[in-house]
Structures are given as structure tokens and as C-alpha cells.
Amino acid sequence: MHTLAKATTVVLTALFALAVTACSGPTPSEYAGKWKVADTSGTPFEITLGDKGTATGNRAGEAMEGSWKKDNDAVIISWKDGWTTKISKEGDGYKKAAWDKGLTVNDPPTNTSSAEKVN
């Protein structure tokens, strides 16, 4: 009987872990690709998130470089120029928020826009 109780505990623990993993939100690979967003003046531009954590963008002819990491149901992009961008799941879509140099994601964002994965 003791063995049956242990086996039941192991099975239930595995099922719980599987359920938590399935409900944990987008995976890093779901964020990798090209995203259409807008800058502080509302001008559209693209951000590309590479599979290995690299980030690039081209805003008004300005080449942008940085790195990104998953943070709960979002990704945080740290740009080499000191800006920070966050792309997060919001309802059925995604939202982009950006913070100027010297600000953190705990501060009100400098700019927000919708974010759409295009590739």
C-alpha cells in the first residue's frame, strides 16, 4: 500500500508540473522573430529578437543593437544606447513599452505602443 501511495504522489506531482509548464505563458522561442512597433513619435519600426538573445532594430535609419531575456510573460530588451524595451502579452495581443536611459521598468514608460509579431 505504501508503494501505491508513493506512485500516486509521483504521478500527481508530474501532472501538476506539466500543467504549470503548459500555463506559464509564451516561451522564449515564441518571442523570437520580427516585431512591428512604434517609436515615441508614433513612427512604425521593426525589432528583431534572435533565438540566442540578440536584439536588433532599425528606427528612422538608426541601427539598434541589444540583448533580450524572458521575464514572466514578457521579454525585456536592453539596448546598447541605454534604452529598455518590454514586449508583453496583453489579452489577445502584445504591447510594447519603452524606457529612456536611466529609467527602469518600475518607472512609468517613456512610450508605449501595440506590438505585432510579423515573422
PyMOL commands that set and color helices and strands:
alter all, ss='L'
color gray80, all
select helices_A, chain A and resi 2-22+28-31
alter helices_A, ss='H'
color red, helices_A
select strands_A, chain A and resi 33-38+44-49+54-59+62-71+74-79+84-90+93-99+111-117
alter strands_A, ss='S'
color yellow, strands_A
deselect
rebuild
show_as cartoon
